[in-house]
Amino acid sequence: MNASRAGSEIERRFVATRLGRIHVAEAGAGFPVLLLHQTPRSWDEYRDVLPLLGRDFRAIAMDTLGFGDSDRPADPPSIELWAQGALALLDALELPRAAIVGHHTGAAIA
């Protein structure tokens, strides 16, 4: 895993999943909250929200497969594929439960 700091409270890294590498930005600890961005954006949509949520939760903003710094999938893009990517990320992070928050396309994925 590569890790870098984006500001003082956000950690960025790559997580290997069964569907490819997924880029995430995280802040905080506690019950996980997965944030899903609209298409064609990236985790950056949640840059200002992560530290706020991180006060009480483990806030995780992912780049949907094929967007931001996440790997491009071999299969054609679809809501179903992006949802599989979100579940693959949660599996790779060993998180059996999480709250899911989505904006626009991210809401359909959720």
N, C-alpha and C positions, 0 to 999 in steps of 0.2 A: 504494500500500500504506500502510495505517495501522500504526504500530508503537507499542507502549507497553511499559513495564517492569512486570513483576509480580515483585517481589522483586529481588534483585541479580543473579541468574543466568538468569532466564527472560525471553525476549522473546516478546511476543504480537503477531500481525499477521494480516491477511487476505490470502489468495492467490486471485486470479481464476483460475477453471478453466472448462472447457467446460460444466460442470454448475452453475456458480454460484460465489459466494464461499465459501471454506472458511476458517474460523478455525483458526489453529495457535498452539501455544506451543512454543518451541524452547529448547534449551540445548546448549552445546558445539559441537565441530567433529569432523570425522572421518567414518568410515563411518556412513551414516544408519540410524537405527532408528526406524521409524514405529510409534507406540503407538495402538491402537484401543480405545476405551472400551466399556463395556457400555451397553445401552439401558435407560433413557432418561437417561443421564448425559452428561458432557462431558469435555473435556481435563482438568478439575480433578481427576479421579480419579488423575491422574499427577503432580500438583503436587509431591509430595515425592520422586518417583522421577526427574523430569527432571534436577535438578542432579546427582544421583548418576550417572546414565547419561552426562550431559554431560561428565563427567571424561574419558571415553575415546571417546565417540561423539557424533555429531550427533543428539541425541534430539529427535524431533518428535512431539508429541501433537496430534492433530487433533480437532475437533468433527465428528462424523459429520453428513452432510447432514440438515437438519431438526432438529438438536439443538444445544445451546449457542448460540454466535453464528454458526454456519454458516447459509447460505441454506437455505430450505425448497424441496425439489425439486418440480417440477410433477407428476412421476409418483408413484404410490403407493409407500410405503416397502417395501423388501424388502432382504434380504441382498445380492442381486445388485446392486441400485442403490447400496447403501452401498459395496460393493466397487468399483464403477465410480468412485465418488467418491474413494476412496483412490487408485486408479490415476490418476485425473485430477489429483489433488494431486501425486503423484510426477512426472507428466509436466510440470505447470506449474512445479515446482521443478527440472526438468531433472535428475532423479535416475533413471538407468536401472536401478539396483540399490539395494536396501535390505533390511534385516532387518525383518520384520513381527511385531509382538507384539500379541496381542489378549486382552482379559479378557472372559469370558462371551460376550455378543453379538459383541464385537470379535474373539473367537477364530473364530467362524463366518465373519465378514467376511474375516478373514485367510486 
